[in-house]
Amino acid sequence: MTETNLSSDQLATAVLQEVRDFHAFLADWFSGRSAAGAETLAAQRQRFAPDMQYISPSGAMVDAITIETMLGGAHGGEPAIAIEIRNPTVRRADETSVLVTYEEHQTGGVQDNSRRTTALFVPKADAPNGVGWFHVHEVWLVSE
């Protein structure tokens, strides 16, 4: 992890931007609108803290390298996908971490789905927005 000199308010703002930016990348990647290749994925990997952990809605727990591998095989696989982030909320922020929740709604892909995400970010100076994804936990949202 690399430190930044951002205040808790600046980190919180950076995290909300990071959530939007990373999901925009994911939509572009899955649809094939972004450039394919290892260089693109390596650049995106800068977004993750070195010891990042992701828990999928099914309960699988993976690290950043596994996510990069999974993304590698998914480029262009969902040409019409759109990803919308709703209700991003900073739950807690200080100079060492920011906890957020948000809803992610995917449409136009293989299967429409929605999930609620809780994510913990840490300062990471070499990441695009100065914050790194440290812990992410998603659960499926079931429509009533």
Order of alpha helices (4+ residues) and beta strands (2+ residues): alpha-alpha-beta-beta-alpha-beta-beta-beta-beta
